[in-house]
Amino acid sequence: MKLNYKQTVLIGLSFMSILAFSQFYDQVIPFVLEARFNLSTFAANSIMAIDNVLAVFMLPLFGAISDRTNTRLGKRTPYILYGTIAAVILLIVLGIFETLRNFLGFFITLMLLLIAMAVYRTPSVAYMPDVTPKPLRSKANAVINLVGYLGGIFSTIVMMFLLKSEKGADGASTYADDQSFLPVFITVAVFMLVVVLIMVLSVRENRLPKIVDEPEENAPTEKRKLPRPVFRSLILILSSVFLWFMAYNAVTTAFSRYCVNVWGTDLGTSSSYLLVATVAAIISFVPLGFVSSALGRKKTILLGITLMTACYAIAILIRQQTPVMYAIFGLVGIGWAAINVNSFPMVVEMSSGSDVGKYTGFYYTFSMAAQIATPPLSGWLIDKLGFGYDVLFPYAVLFSALSFVTMCFVRHGDSKPEKRKSLIENFDTED
């Protein structure tokens, strides 16, 4: 078997639209809420958290609904196409309300926009395993992640060129009151629509050959419940997903304040380190897809967790800004890529062909739940218990190490590496 890279890249365009929106959402919306509508940081953060709260309930719902959908466009494509169209319209309307400084209209539109995005996120991600044989899903997921991250990079570039900042009296960068954000809203919206239309017009879901996987021992079927050993593995890997997101998300959300409070540096310092992690992950996605084919998914994930845990532990000892941290965050990005390339395929491996969307929803429910839980929990340790930001990396070490423990007991969902007849065949790209 060989992976159809062209088809996989085209399917990944819907994920590209999602990450383009996410990058825009995370960077622009908090600023708009605070600077344009004069909300407190707490109020702005509370509104931003609604996205994750909605996702916990809506992603499994629309994953399961799309499993049972049957239209001339397929079962995933209608949600991707019409969800994107709705999101694009709402995104432009959101920009108009921001320009008019109409908070009520902005807030209502934002809630509708988040619902529209939730409608098509799970079907978008579930599309790949629908049309990709199980042994090739780690490679395919690597390609999907690479394509998706390019969407995030596009939004970042758009914001760099279309938004002009100026220095305030305190030397900090800010935006003038008359700075229009509407061009950014429109550009991101058009990009989302264009890439999804390319996908829909290039890949006809109903014309793709149906994937019929070889049944595995204890594998679920459409007519019976998940066997107990497989169910145990499913709970363990979902617990692992929750735990490593608890660690990683705590670092990414609090590291800017860690730099200020522990190292005494500015916010730009944290951005440069996190950028290194992102770039390292992007570069690593596809190679790690091949690594998982050779080692197996579980071993690759465990190596990724080990690498990240070690990096968090070393970071505890570093008390000032140093170039060594660039290497540490580069390794964190590689570890994170190793986990992400393989964890989602392991979850959907335990599904039957009829409920891939439901299992995709399970995966995102646990990852989103961690992203809801970890900011207040880590904040409670930092502020309320008085540990300060010194607790950040020990916190990450703890949850990352726990994810290693739970992952060790996962017995299903792996893709066994195929034995080669000779050493040279291990370098073949076929599975």
Secondary structure, DSSP 8 states (H G I E B T S, - for coil): ----HHHHHHHHHHHHHHHHHHHHHHHHHHHIIIIIT---HHHHHHHHHHHHHHHHHHHHHHHHHHHT--BTTBSSHHHHHHHHHHHHHHHHHHHHHHHHT-HHHHHHHHHHHHHHHHHHHHHHHHHHHHHS-GGGHHHHHHHHHHHHHHHHHHHHHHHHHH--EEE-TTS-EEE-TT---HHHHHHHHHHHHHHHHHHHHH--GGGS--------TT---TTS---HHHHHHHHHHHHHHHHHHHHHHHHHHHHHHHIIIII---HHHHHHHHHHHHHHHHHHHHHHHHHHHHH-HHHHHHHHHHHHHHHHHHHHH--S--THHHHHHHHHHHHHHHHHHHHHHHHHHTS-TT-HHHHHHHHHHHHHHHHHHHHHHHHIIIIIS--GGGGHHHHHHHHHHHHHHHHHT--SS-------SSGGGGG-S--
